[in-house]
Amino acid sequence: MLFIFTLVYQAKAQMKDSKITTPVTTWNADWIGCPGVNLKEYGVYHLRKTFELAAKPGTFVVHVSGDQRYRLFVNGTPVCFGPARGDLRNWNYETIDIAPWLKVGKNVLAAQLWHMGGGAPAAQVSAQTGFILQGNGDNEQLVNTGSTWRIIKNEGYFAEPFPASRLASYIVGSCDSVIFKNYPLNWQNPDYDDKNWLTPVSEAKARYYTEKRILKPRAIPMMEETPEPITGIARVQGMDQATIVKAFDSNGTVYIPANTTATILFDRETLTTAYPEITFSQGSDSKVKITYAESLFDSKGLKGNRNEIAGKSIKGYYDVFMPDGGTGRLFRPLWTRTFRYLQFDITTGSQPLVLDRLQSVFTAYPFKENAVFTSNDKSLTDIWTASWRTARLCANETYMDCPYYEQLQYVGDTRIQALISLYVSGDDRLMRNAIEQFHQSQIPDGLTMDAYPAGGGKFIPPFSLFWISMLHDYSRYRDDYPFVDRYLVPMEAILQWFQHRIDPRTGMLGQLPFWNFVDWSFTFKGIPPGGMDGNSAILSLQYVYTLQQAAQLYAQAGQAQKAAQYSKLALQIRQAVYRNCYDAGKKLLADSPEKRSFSQHANIWSILTDCIPGKDQPATMQQIIADRSLIGTSLYYRFYYARALKKAGMGNLYISTLQPWKDMLAQGFSTFPETLEPNVRSDCHAWSASPCYDFLSTICGIDTDAPGFNKVLIAPNPGSLTDISGTMPHPKGQIKVSYKKQPDGGYLAKVELPPNLTGRFVAKGKVIALKAGIQTFTFYK
């Protein structure tokens, strides 16, 4: 029989977001744990509650949470997984109506609960191992966690620590080692006998009691889970490859003889984030190791073309399981894995091993691709596809910088990711969740943490400024003033943190503590000149950029005095940067007053903040493009490069900046990485997915023209393209545009706005009023 997680996908598809919107104010249920164990150490546990029902209920709502993670089953069917990541002051619980899975007579709630101990992910906060479930109303209180539940520790699970020497900066948690002969089979099913299980201990009475968590309702939907087959055998060692391939092609079952050592390497061709599910039989005394990798490595430790496997080997984190000789067993890791390449290293003993079925279950935040971009250039379609895949794989219960190495929600990355979400999906829930979580990380003197949720405390001051930019972005694209308003006070705390650190000698930002990361282009840990000892033009102008955005937010809130105050401060710092850092000979802004270093970054900010007068911005942008002596932007800062290009009125050159993305596709990337070759760590890093945003915002020219996206601005930049169409979700419907080049060099434009939305179309100084519905006209670039 299948065990661990026998997913019933039809039941999963039936699960809807709960209609219970009132938060629980009184918790009568207890947080419970296993007696006789250290609740802060690694452990996997199972819990059960048996109860009788005289009639099948119409509704049966429960609220449930766990620490660190849980999966809830009703009568053997998995129905809920959580909790969504948060911190101890904001610990999420899920609400679900379990009535569809209940029946007359005996019913069983069962939960798998686990804690990774010292091997927990860096993004995972925890108090101690615990589980809580409470019925919503009087009739549902009979299932509340307490002494009537039963619990057992799964002695078949062990942490499989990942040695840091194999891959640097891997902090997503230990993997799984499972000894099947020690596993309580079918523990989640109604007919399982739990009479020998233990009575759980209440957390308040537990030996390792710590600060209680403050429970709050989950703010985001459940993650998508979609089955997909594991296919693409790339290499077999120790057995005949043709035989293995034929077995997979015929019925998916692979027979591994006794006393055999074999290696099977799979290449999915595209990266995924998924739960592998391996169904197998027999194989007593066997061992199976599953290694997961984004790409393979050559003898020099380089990845090279991601499609090539000759002379390369796999290096990555791995799970291990040891069969017990039974039939229909299932291995599924506790947490999602990231992989394009999947390698099985199998050693059998005296009994053969049968791999009955190999599949994985794709999982990510349930974003839908509601936007469309097409053009006469197929390479742009390929970039769009890989960019959206990158964005999807870097979004789960939080946005993530990367799914393989860190899975941390960094502010700098998240700003770009959130804009992609708004433009391609239209779903703003994860963006709101991120804004709130970064606010939750804020320390008393003002700064937000660089990444959150997270177990430690780390700060990148420029990222606190990007949190304000995120708030500004949200206010531009969503008509949700109450949400924005509650962050104006914490926003000012950040502004004042920087204001207190202005150098009175120069009028620029002085020395700033912590890690002042800007971009990996700078050789010293991404910190620009002046980033450590003060007077950085880049950091000072980013502060100006943020002050300008904050002033707009205050103006929208009717706080004219503060808007004027921060506008004035922005002007003063902007003038100080120009005075101290502008090089008249080069006609460029230096990175610091010493004028020994010049970068694209400083001059991008000079355009975005109007530090360089508007009339001079096209010439400055041309130098940013042409001057090879400048420190260049990485994939991350290409987002701001595109913003400056557009602001300088040179958006038609945007398409010519896409060569790095075309080169990556030629190198076999299915997602876009953290940095360009050869120093690529992460093959999937969301900040490099910005073309998804710019294809709609820059090429199609779709943008907001009033707070809350209450008016639309369309200012296309077709560049060399001759045929373009784009669709973008808007709160009122869909915005659709198409542009076709005409024989005279002009473009025939077709624009469709949803009901009750108006705006303007701007091209080459020509302004056309837009109304709801379809309109056509000709424009010239």
N, C-alpha and C positions, 0 to 999 in steps of 0.2 A: 504493500500500500504506500501511497505517496505520503510524505510527512514534511515537517518544517513549515512550508508555505504551499499548500495545495490551492493555488489561486483559482477561484471560479470567476472568470472574466465577465460572464454575463451578469453575475451579481454585482461585480465591481462597477459595471457600466450603469446599473440601476441606481447607484448611490448618487444622491443629489446634495447640493449644498443645503445645510439645514435651514429651515424657516424660523428656527428659534433664534431671535435676535437679541433678547434681553439677557445680559450677562448674569451669571449665577452670583448672588450676593451672599448666600449662606451655604457653606459646605458641611454637610452632616457626615459625609463619608470620611474615612481615614486614609491617609497615605499609608500604604502597607509595604512591607518588605519581607525578605526571607530571614528567619531566625538563625542564629549561630554562624553568621558570616560577616565579613567586613563589607559593609554596604558602599564603601568608596573604592573597592577594588573591582577588578574585572569579574564579570559573572553574567551568565545567561540563565534566565528563570522562566518557569511556566506557572500560570495562575489559572484557577478554574472556579466558577460559581455555578452550582446546579440549583434550579428552581422550577416550580410547577406553575402552569397557567391553566385555568379552567376554560378559558376561551381565547381564541386568537385575537390580540388587540388590534385596533385600528391604527394606533400610534404607540410607540414606546421609545421615548427620547432619553438618551443618556449623555452625560458629559464625561469625558475621559482624558487622562493625561498620564505621562510616565516620565521617569528620569533614569537613564538618558533617553531611551527610545522604547517604543512598544508597538506591537501589532495586535489588533483585537479581532477575535473570531466569534461568530454567533452560530452555534450548532455546526461547527466545522468549517464555516465559510468565512474567509477574511473580509472584513468590512471597513476597516479604518486603520490608518497608520499615522504615527506622530510621536511626540508633538512637534508642530512647526517650531523651528529654532527660535529661541529668545534668550532672556537672561533671568536671574532669580527674581528680579522685581517685575518681570513681565513674562511669566511662564505660561505658555499657551496650552489651552485645552481644546479638544475637538468636541463638537456636538453632532450627534447622529441619531436618526430615527431607525431603530433596529427591528421595528415591527415586521418588515417584509420577510425576515429570516426566522421569526418565532413561530411556534406551533402549539397546539393544545397538548397538555401533558408536560413531560420533562423537557427542559431547555438547559443549555449550557453556554455561559459566556466563558471564553478562554482568551488568555493574553500571553504573548511572548514578550518578555521584558529583558533588556540588557543594558549593561554599563561597561564601557571600555576601560575604566580605570585609568592607569597612567598612559595607556595607548590611545586615549580618546582624541578625536580630531581637534585641531586648534580652534575651530569654530564652535565647538560644543561646550556649553556652560553646564555646570551640574552642582547639585547639593550632595546627593547620595542616591543610591538605587532606591526607587520607589514607584508605586503605581496607585492611581486613584480613579474610581469610577462612581458616579452618582446619578441616580434616576432623577428626571426632571420634576415629576410631580409625585403626589402621595402614592399613587399606584405603582410607580416605578422605583420607589425607595427600597424595595426588597432586594435589589441587586447592589446596593451600596457596598463599597469595599469595607471590610472589617473582618471580624473573627470567623464569619461564616464562609469566607473564601478559603481556598486551599492553594498551597504553593510548593514548588520543588525547584532545586537548582539542577540545571542540566549539566551532568558530569561529563558529557561528551564534547563540550566546547572548551577550546583553549584559544587564547590570543596568539596570532601569528605575527610577531613583531616584524616591522620592516626595517632592515638596517639602513641607516641614513647614507652609508657609504655607497649604496647602489645607485641612488638618485638623490641629488641635493635638494633640500627644501621640501621634501615630501612630508606633509603634516596633516593628511586627511584621515589618519587613524590606523590602528592595527587591522590586519585581515583575520580570517577565520581558519582555525584548524579544528576539524570535527572527527571524532572517533565514533563511528556509527554504533558499535556494539554497546556503547554506554548511553545511547540516546533513548529517551522514553517515546517509543513509537506511538503515533496516533493520539498524542496527548490532547489535541484540540477537539477530538470527536466526542459526540454525546455518550457513546457507549464505553468510553475509556474508564477504567476503575482507578480512582484517585484516593482510595481509602488509606493508602500508606503515605500520602502527602502530608505536609506540615500545616499547622495553623500559622498564618502570617502574623508578624509583629507590627503593631502600630508604630509609625515613625516617631511619635512623641515618646514612645517607650524604648525605642531602639538604642542600642549601645552607642552607635555613632551618630546620634541625632545632631543635625546642624540647622542653620537658619532655614525657616520655611520659605517656600516659594510663594510669590503672589500670583495667583492664577488669573489669567485674562483670556477671553475668547479668541480663537484663531481668527486672523484677519484676512487670510488668503485661502483659495480653494485647495482641495486635495490635489496631489501631483498626478499627472498623467501616468498610466501604466498600460503599455501596448505591447503584446507579444510579437516577437520577430524571430525568425529562425537563425541559428548559427550556421553559416555556410562559408564556402570559399577556402577549401583546403589548399594551402600554399606549399606545404612541405611535410613529408613523413620520414621519420627515421626509425629503424628497428623493425619495420613491417613494410610490406609492399604497398606503395602509394596507390597504385591502380585499384587494388583490392579495397582499400579504405574508401576511396572516392566512389567506387561502384556501390559499396554498401550504403553510403550516405545518399546517393542518388536514387537507389531503389526503395528502401524503406526507412532510412534514417538510423538504422540499428547497426552498431559496429561491435564486432566480436574481437576481444583482445585475449589471445590464448594464455594459458597458465605459464608461469616462469618466463615472462616476456618483459623486456624494457623497450618502451616505444615513446616517440615524441610526435605529436601532431600539431602543426602550426596552421592556424586559420587567419585569413586576411579578409576582413569585412569590406574593405575598400573605402569605407567611410568611418569616421570616428563615431562612437555612440556613448551614451551614459545609460547603463542598464543593470538589471539583476540577471546574471546568468542562471539558468535552471538546468541542472544536469540530472536526468532520470536514468538510473542504472540498476543492474541486478548482479547477483553473485559477487565474485571478486573478493572473497574472504582473504585476509592478509595482503590485500593490495594497497597501493598508495597512489593517489592522483594529486598532482600539483598543477594548479591553473595560474598561469602568469598573464598579466594584463599590461599592454603597452600601447602608447600612441604611435610609436614607430620603432623600427629596428636600428641597431647600432653596428657600425663596422669595427674593424680591429683597432682603429684609432679613437673610438668612442664618439664618432660623428654619425649623424643620421643620414645625410645625403638625400637622394630622391626617395620619397616615402613609399613609392611603388616597388622599389627594387629590394629583393631579399637575398640575392646571391652574395655569399661571403659575410652575411650579417647574422647577428644573434639577438635574442630578446633579452631585455633587462628591464625589470619592473617589479611592482608589488605582486603578491600571489596569495591564493588560498590553497589549503591542503585538506583533503578528506580521505578517510580510510574506511572502505566498505566493510560491512559485517557479514556478507554472504547471502543476505536476504534478497527479496525481489521488490521491484517497484519503488526503490528509494529515491529521494530527491535531495540534491544539494542546491541550496540557494544562499548566497552570502547575506549577512545581516544588513549591509549597507550597499549602496549602488557602486558599481565599478565603471571605470572609463577605459575604453579600449577600441583600437582598430584591429590590432593583432592580439590573438588569444592563443596561448600555447598550452597543450596538455602534455605533461610528463607523467607517464604511467608505468608503474612497476607492479606486476602481478606475482602472486605466490602460487600456491598449489591449485588454486581454483581460477578459472578464466573470469574475466570481467566483461559484462555486456553493457555497452552504452546504449540504452533504449531510445533516448531522445535528448537532443541538444537544442535548447532555445534560450533566448534572453528576453527580458521584459524591459523595453525602453521606458525610461522615466525622466521627467523634467517638469518644470512648471507648465501648466496646460495652455500656453500661448497658442493662439490660432493665427495662421498667416492670412490676415484679412487685407493685406496690401498686395498690389501687383505692379511689377515694373517689367516692361519689355522694350526692346529697341532693335534696330537693324544690326547691332553689333552683338553676336552671340557670346563673346567673351564677357560682356557685362551681365548676361544672364547667369553665367557660371559663377561670377563674383557674387552676385545677389544670392544664389543658392548656398554657396559656402559661407557667406556672411551670416545669413539667417540661421544656418545650422550652428555656427559658432555661438551666436547669441542664445539660441535655444539650449545648447549644452551647458552654457554658463548661467543658467537660471534654474534653481530648484526651489527650496523653501526660502531662500534668499537669492539675490544675484550673487554670482561667484566670479572671482577673477579668472579662475581656471578650474575645470572639473577634476583634473588629474593630480595636481601637486598640492594645492592649498584649500580650495573651496571656501575662500574667505570673501566676504562682501566688503570691498574697499570703496571708499567714497569716489576716488578719482575714476575708477573703472565704471562704477555704478551710474555716474551721471550720463555717460555715453550709452550704457546699456538701457537706461530708463527711456531715453529719447528714441532709441531703436524700438523699444516696446510700444511706445505711444504711436509711432509712425506706422509700424508694420502690423501690430496686433490691435491697438486701441485699448488694450486692457491696462488700466492704471493701478491695479490693486497692489502689485509687487513694488511699484514705485512709491506709493504711499507708505507701504510697510517699511521700505528702506529708509525713507525720510524720518519716520518715527523711530526706527531702531538706532539710527545715527544720533538722533536727539537723546535717546536713552543712554547713550555712551558718554554724553557730555559731562565733563568734570567741572567742579565749582568755578574755576577761573575762566572757563569759556570753551576750551577746545573740545572737539569731538575726537574719539579714537579714530585711527586711520582705517580700521576694519572692525566691523561689529555685526552680529554677536561674535565674541571671541573670549577665550579663557584668560588671556593676559591683558596687559595694558600697553599699547603702543600708539605713538602719535606722529603724524605727518602734518604739520600746520597748514600747508597749502591745501590739503584735503578738507580741512574744516571750511575753507573758503568755497570749495566746490560743493559742499553741502548747501551753502546759501545759493549757489548757482542752480542746484537741483530744485530748491524751493521756488526760485524764480522761474525755472523751466515749467514747473507744475502750474504756477499761476498763469503762465502764458497760454497753456494748452488745456486747462481745465477750469471751469467756472465753479470754483469751490472755495470761496473766500473764507468760510469758517475754519477749514482745514489749514489754510495758509496763516490765518490770523494768530493761531495759537503758538506759532513758532517765531513770531516777531521778537519776543523778549529774548529767547535763547539765541536768536540771530544776532541781536545787539551785543550779547556777551562775547561772541566771536569777534565782531568788529572792534570792540574795545580792547580785546586781548592784543590785537595787532596794533591798534592805535597807541597803546602804552609802550610799544616797542619801536616807535619812530625815532630815528637818530636826529637829534636837534641840529647837528652840524650840517647834515646833508638834506634833511627833509624826507629821506627815503627810509624804508624799513631798516632798522639796525639789526644787531645780532639776534637770531631766533634760536631757541633751544630745540631739542629733538631732531628728528630726521627730516630735513627739508628737501625731500625728493621732488624732482620736477620731471625728469625723463631719463631713460637709460642711455641717451646719447652722451650724457656727461660722464666722464670716466670715473669720477670718484663717487661711487654708490648713487649715481643719478642726481648728484647735488651740483648746481651751477656755481660759477664764481660768485662770491659774496653770499652764498647760501649758508655758510657756516659762521663767517665773521661779520656779516652784515653788508648792507648796501647793494643787494642784488637787484638789478633792473627787472629781472623776470618776476621775482617774488613781489617786488613793490608794485609792478603793473598788474599782476594778478589781484593784488589787494585793491587797486584802483578799479579794475573790472568788477570786482565783487561789490565795492562801495556804490558803483553806478547801478548795479542791479538792486542792491538794498534800497537805494533812494527811490527807485521805481516802485518797489514793494511798499515802502512807507507812503508814497504818494497815493497809491491805490487804496491804502488803508485810511486815507484822510489825515495822515500825520505829516502835514506840510512842513512843520518846523524840523522834524528829524530828516525828512527828505532833503531839505535845503542844507542842513548841517553836514550830511554825508556826501552830498554833491560837492560842497565846498571843499571838504577834506580830499575827495578824489581829485579835484582840480589842483590842489596844492601839491599833492604827491606826484601827480602826473607832470606838473611843471618842474618839480625838483629832479625827477628822473631825466627829463629832457635836458635840463641845465647841466647835470652832472655826467650824463652818459652819451649824449649825442656827439658823434664824430662828424664834423662838417666836411672833412676831407673824404671820408668814405660815404657820407650821407646815410649813415646807419647808426643804430643805437647799439652801444657796447653793452656787455653783460654786467659791467660794474664800472665805477668811476675811474678805475685804473686804465680802462680801455685797451686791455691786452687780449681780451677774448670777445668774439662776436658770434652770435648764434642766430639761427632762424627763429628760435623761441622768443628772444627779446623783441625782435622786430615784428613778429606776429602779434605780440601783446601791444606793441606800439600802434598797430593798426586797429586792433579791437577796442582799445581804450581812447583812441584819437589823440594819443601822445604825439604822433606825427599828424600834422594838419591834413584834413581830408583831401586837399588838392595834391598833396605829395604822396598819398598812400599807394596809388598805382605804381609809381616809380619805386617805392620801397618794396612793394610786393614783387616787382620784376627783379629786383636785386636778390630777394629771398629765393626766387626761383633759379636765378642764373649764377650767383656767386658761390662757387664750389669751396671757397675757403671758410664759409660759415659752418659752424657746428649744426648738423642737420637734425631734423626731427625723426623720431622713431615712429613705429606704427601707431603708438598711443597718441602722440602729439600731432599726427596727421589730421586728426579731428579738428584741432584748432587751426592748423594750416589751412584747411578747407574753409573754416569760418572767416579767416582773414582774406583769403582769395575772393570769397563772395562779397565781403564788405568793401573791398577795394574796387568792386565793379568788374572783376576779372573771372567771374564764375564760369565763363565759357571755356576756360583752360582746365577746369576740374578733371575732365576725362583724361587729359594728358598726364595727370598725376597718378593714374591707376596702374602704372607698369609694375610696381612691387607686388600688387595682388595678382596680376597676370603671371608674373614669374613664380609666385608661390604655387599657383595652380599647375604650372608646368613642372614643378618639383614634386608633384603628387600630393600636395596638401588637400585634405577634404574640409578642413577648417583652417582659420587663420591664427597664426601664433603670437606669442608675446613680443618677440623681436625678429628681425630678419636674420637669415643665415650669415655666418655659421654658428652664432652663439644663441641657438634656440633652446630654451628649456621647455616651455609649454607649447605644444602644438595647437592648443585651443585656448585663446585668450580674448575675452569679449571686447576689450578696447579696440581690437583690430577689425571688428565687424562694422565699423562706422559707414562703409559704403551703403549698407541697407538704409541708413538715415539719409545720406547725401544723394542717393539716386532719386529720392522723392523730394528732399528739401532743396537740393542744389540744381540737379539736372531738370527735374520736373518743376522745381521752383515753388513748391507748396509750403506755405508757412502761415503762422498766425499774424494778424494785423491789429489785434486788440486783445486785452486781457481776457483770459478764459476761452480763447479761440472763438470769440463771438463774431469776428470778421476774419476773412481769409485774404492773404496776399499771395498772388501767383506771379512769380518773376522767373521765367525759365532760363536755363543756360544749356542749350542743346549742344554746344560745341561743334564737333564734327559729325554728330549723328543726324540722320535724315528722317528717321521714323521713330517716334517715342510715344509710349502710352504709360500712364501711371494711375493707380487707384490707391487712395489713402483713407483709412477709417477716421471719421469725425464723430463727436458725440451726437450730432444730429443726423448722421447718415454717412454716405460715402462721397468723397471728392474725387472726381474723375477728370483726367486731362489727356489730350493726345495732340501731338505736333507732327505735321508732315511737311517736309521741305518741298517748295515749289520751284518751277523752272527759273523764276526771277531771283532766287536766293532767299526769298521770304519763307515763312512757315504758316501753314494753315492750322490754326489752333481750334480745338474743340474743348470746351470747359463745361462740366456739369457739377452744380452745387446742390446739396440736399435742401429740402424745404426749410425756410426761415433762416437761411444763411446767405449773406451778401459779402462783397469784398471788392477787390480791385486787381486788375491785371496790369503789370508794368513791364515794358520792354523798350529799351533804347529811348528812354525818356517819355514814351507814350503811355498814357494811363487810360484804361478802359474800365468802367464800372461793371461789376459782376453782380448778377442776381441769381436767385434760386432757379434751378432748371438748367437747360442746355443752351449754350450760346457759342457761335463760331465767328472767327475773325482772322485776319492775317497780321503777323508781326514780323519784325526784322530784328536780328540779334546785334 
